[in-house]
Amino acid sequence: MRIGGRRRPQLEACGVMAAAEAQAGVTALAASVQDFVTGQQDGRAAEVAAGLKDGSWTVLQLVEALGFCLENTDPRMRGRGMQLLSQVLLQCYSLLQEKEVLHLVLFYENRLQDHHLVIPSVLQGLQALSMCEVLSPGLAVSVLKAIFQEVHVQSLLQLDRHTVYSIITNFMGTREEGPFVEELFEVTSCYFPIDFTPPPNDPHGIQREDLILSLRAVLASTPQFAEFLLPLLIEKMDSDLQSAKLDALQTLAACCAIYGQKELQEFLPSLWSSLRREVFQTASEKVEAESLAALHALSACLSRSVLSSDTEDLLDSFLSSILQDCRHHLCEPDMKLVWPSAKLLQAAAGASRRACHHVTRSVLPLLLEQYTKHSQSSQRRTILEMLLGFLELQQKWGHVEEEESTLLSLQALICSVVFSALTDSSVQLQLVGIRALTLLGSLQGFLSPSDLELVVDHLIRLALCEEDSQSSEAAMEAAGSLAPIYPKVFSGRMVPRLEEELQTEPEEESSRDRCSLRQRCLQALAAVSTHTSIVRETVPVLLQHLRKVQKGSEAGSAQDIISVCRSLHRVALQCQPEAESCWYYHQTVVPCLLAMAVQAAMQESTHPPLGKVLLQEEVLAAMVPVISAATTHLSPELAAQSVSHVVPLFLNGEVSFLPQNSFPCSFQPFQDGECLEAQRRLVALLMAFVCSLPRNVAIPQQEWLLRELLVLSCSCNCPFTATTAAKCFAGLVNKHPAGQQLDEILQLAVNRIEPGLVEGPHRTQALTLLLWVTKALVLRYHPLSSQLTDKLLGLLSDTELGPAAADGFSLLMAESPDVLHKGCHADVRIMFRQRFFTDNVPKLVQGFHGAGPDVKANYLKGLSHVLNHLPKPVLVTELPTLLPLLLEALSCSDHVVQLSTLSCLQPLLLEAPQSLSLHVDTLVTKFLSLTSSPTMAVRIAALRCAHALTNLPTIVLLPYKARVIRALAKPLDDKKRLVRKEAVAARGEWFLLGSPGR
């Protein structure tokens, strides 16, 4: 008993303390409310919400604390109170009990009748309540009804309208379907179609297209809108306003993704009528394209519907209506509506396999009949193009048994039509026939063995004998497409025929024709090499022909070798996706080319005439991409195997891996001596190989190789050899891992470059090496690149090397075709051009201002090269600073500077017309002056810029209109056709300047 006696006073004390704490909490709540409402201290809302979360007070206590302001006669005071309550609810809505939510909803609905200053806060509170999981059934409908009755949503500010739509979205995601579908549709559809122009300097960056897409997402969000939306879309499709038509058509296509046939059934006739009219009558390609897309979407929607025994097949009846309205146009003699009808039928047929079969089984026989009825090539081409379109749909959807029977029943007639097109005199009909032939070959089982032989024969004839190059090239492409499908037919029938033609010796009187035929044979052999088994047949033929040409003494043999190399390059590119083909090609072609080149180099030193052709610069340059393409896609293991042979060939003269390796003397390209000059030229082939290897492939004796390349690049008297050695050195340095070895090699290069630039007979070689090493380091963001670039900037003031140094900036910024690009695994950082611009253009500008008059052009040329390769968005941001220099560059007498600057300005006139309009007087004067330049390329570029000037605001240009039109009359009589063409285009635009509707 004594224990209980002691506890009673303790319990009473605890109760007193709890009451005191509760009273203190209420007092603190009242103070926070007072501070928020009257003291404008917005931070108090977070404190009130925190107290509600930790139980310091309840929602009821908060409402009671707000009583003094919620009942105040001043609407601003009431609004402030509602703002606090709503902000707290947005943070604490998940803590509310069902009964609390009910009372709050009723309270907020009543407050919707309050002053308009209070409404935004009331809507925020309702938004919080709409997210409560304990919201009683029926309250969602009650809230929406109150909003629709009491609030004029369209007159609200954008933020408050967004709050209303958020409430609707919350209810749609969590509540039962409400009875206010039409009201909800009316609230949103009143904005359709969007007519909005963003205000100038809009901080939100909202564009018309953003609003269109957002509204479309709402309108197409539920099939329940269909009965209200589809009549609206039909009405807008019949509008004279093109933007409304486009919006309606795009919205219809979006709706078809979620509608079923139940929603569409009532409106299908009206929708088809509107779509048909737009395709048959519109003058707008955009409207036609969107109409066809909408028809495709309708057909796809109907195709998805699951058929039951008691429902009508709406797809069948819909397609039957389309066929009824379009089929007869395919038979009209004037063929006026043939294409629109075909487009409609193809749009509907392309939506599903079922739609495709329904349409093509009706249309294909009709088109084949029409082809035989018409005799003119132009009409036959149109019909065959339509037939091709329907066959492409068959290809897209594959075959089912019923479709195969339909197509196979027409097989003989289709082949007859296509083969007749291939023998027609019309090139355009031939081209469509070749496309059709390619497609027929892709249809599995469609062509019989005898048809395939005929196909190959036609392709050979067209590729080799057709006078028009378009048909010849198209036939080769077709052969390349079909060869992987029928490799045995092409390797057994086409390749031997091409080899036979290639080996035929020309007669005296037809040597030119035979030369042309040889070129086509080489191209065809390359084109058909699209399967491993065929590559194994064609590559030996090409290499054999190369050996034959090398041994010949014809005047055109250099060009013949280049032609073979081009064909080998194409084959290499086609082999790259297949590892087996790639390795076969590499180990067959690369050793053969190296052996031929080494043999030629040795004959040059012993029997000069025999090796001369293969060592010409253009021939070696043609061999470079062949070896490069054969190497870039090798696996690291196979690349390592190959590099273990090639590098020792050049460093040690190890020729054992080469075919026919009995050479008259040793191969020592890095040794001194004039007699070895021919061997040194083959460093170009070494470059093609080692600079194309993957970065993770170790190069044997790399440091030794780099030192030899460095010496050769600085001391060789042959510019071709020195340049290729410099490029090879740069390609290896770019991929070399960072570290002490790389630092030592680079220091050796700097030690070679610096004295070489100062004086001596090899200044040009030193500059070339500087440029390529700088490029290699700029691409990989190496720290030394800044020092080397500064050295290059200093050379701009050199009277002898300055112009070449200025042109070097183009080399630094441009894509290199043979080394230092991503295709050959170079280390290329994504933003290197922007970084180079930021680091060096200020130095170029400063150097220009401080330079003497005799070298100022060098700085302008360097600057124009940098700007010409810079991404245009970056250039636009820097335009105000650089424009005065660009305008000065137009006055430079160097045509390279002029051309580069004009090329830089033309896109800016299209992308930043407002900035350039301030300088319109100077631009007009400069451009018109350069239209009389002695250099054709400058005249063309100046005319294009004069044309682009019409993008500036019309009001700015009108004072110059008469002057420009008079000045552009002169280039209309230019002796060069390309100049006259640009003059006509530019003058025409200036004539239209200021005319209505422009």
Secondary structure as GFF3:
##gff-version 3
##sequence-region A 1 998
A	DSSP	alpha_helix	2	39	.	.	.	ID=ss1
A	DSSP	alpha_helix	44	53	.	.	.	ID=ss2
A	DSSP	alpha_helix	59	65	.	.	.	ID=ss3
A	DSSP	alpha_helix	67	70	.	.	.	ID=ss4
A	DSSP	alpha_helix	75	92	.	.	.	ID=ss5
A	DSSP	three_ten_helix	93	95	.	.	.	ID=ss6
A	DSSP	alpha_helix	98	111	.	.	.	ID=ss7
A	DSSP	alpha_helix	119	130	.	.	.	ID=ss8
A	DSSP	alpha_helix	139	150	.	.	.	ID=ss9
A	DSSP	three_ten_helix	153	155	.	.	.	ID=ss10
A	DSSP	alpha_helix	158	174	.	.	.	ID=ss11
A	DSSP	alpha_helix	181	189	.	.	.	ID=ss12
A	DSSP	alpha_helix	208	219	.	.	.	ID=ss13
A	DSSP	three_ten_helix	223	225	.	.	.	ID=ss14
A	DSSP	alpha_helix	226	237	.	.	.	ID=ss15
A	DSSP	alpha_helix	242	256	.	.	.	ID=ss16
A	DSSP	alpha_helix	261	264	.	.	.	ID=ss17
A	DSSP	three_ten_helix	265	267	.	.	.	ID=ss18
A	DSSP	alpha_helix	268	281	.	.	.	ID=ss19
A	DSSP	alpha_helix	285	304	.	.	.	ID=ss20
A	DSSP	alpha_helix	314	326	.	.	.	ID=ss21
A	DSSP	three_ten_helix	327	331	.	.	.	ID=ss22
A	DSSP	alpha_helix	338	349	.	.	.	ID=ss23
A	DSSP	alpha_helix	353	373	.	.	.	ID=ss24
A	DSSP	alpha_helix	377	397	.	.	.	ID=ss25
A	DSSP	alpha_helix	401	409	.	.	.	ID=ss26
A	DSSP	alpha_helix	411	422	.	.	.	ID=ss27
A	DSSP	alpha_helix	427	442	.	.	.	ID=ss28
A	DSSP	alpha_helix	449	465	.	.	.	ID=ss29
A	DSSP	alpha_helix	469	482	.	.	.	ID=ss30
A	DSSP	alpha_helix	487	489	.	.	.	ID=ss31
A	DSSP	pi_helix	490	494	.	.	.	ID=ss32
A	DSSP	alpha_helix	495	503	.	.	.	ID=ss33
A	DSSP	three_ten_helix	508	510	.	.	.	ID=ss34
A	DSSP	alpha_helix	511	527	.	.	.	ID=ss35
A	DSSP	alpha_helix	532	551	.	.	.	ID=ss36
A	DSSP	alpha_helix	557	575	.	.	.	ID=ss37
A	DSSP	alpha_helix	579	606	.	.	.	ID=ss38
A	DSSP	alpha_helix	608	611	.	.	.	ID=ss39
A	DSSP	three_ten_helix	613	615	.	.	.	ID=ss40
A	DSSP	alpha_helix	617	631	.	.	.	ID=ss41
A	DSSP	alpha_helix	636	652	.	.	.	ID=ss42
A	DSSP	three_ten_helix	674	676	.	.	.	ID=ss43
A	DSSP	alpha_helix	677	680	.	.	.	ID=ss44
A	DSSP	alpha_helix	683	690	.	.	.	ID=ss45
A	DSSP	alpha_helix	702	715	.	.	.	ID=ss46
A	DSSP	alpha_helix	719	735	.	.	.	ID=ss47
A	DSSP	alpha_helix	740	758	.	.	.	ID=ss48
A	DSSP	alpha_helix	763	779	.	.	.	ID=ss49
A	DSSP	alpha_helix	784	795	.	.	.	ID=ss50
A	DSSP	alpha_helix	802	813	.	.	.	ID=ss51
A	DSSP	three_ten_helix	822	824	.	.	.	ID=ss52
A	DSSP	alpha_helix	832	850	.	.	.	ID=ss53
A	DSSP	alpha_helix	856	868	.	.	.	ID=ss54
A	DSSP	alpha_helix	872	877	.	.	.	ID=ss55
A	DSSP	alpha_helix	879	889	.	.	.	ID=ss56
A	DSSP	alpha_helix	895	911	.	.	.	ID=ss57
A	DSSP	alpha_helix	913	916	.	.	.	ID=ss58
A	DSSP	three_ten_helix	917	919	.	.	.	ID=ss59
A	DSSP	alpha_helix	920	930	.	.	.	ID=ss60
A	DSSP	alpha_helix	936	948	.	.	.	ID=ss61
A	DSSP	three_ten_helix	949	951	.	.	.	ID=ss62
A	DSSP	alpha_helix	954	957	.	.	.	ID=ss63
A	DSSP	three_ten_helix	958	960	.	.	.	ID=ss64
A	DSSP	alpha_helix	961	967	.	.	.	ID=ss65
A	DSSP	three_ten_helix	970	973	.	.	.	ID=ss66
A	DSSP	alpha_helix	977	992	.	.	.	ID=ss67
###
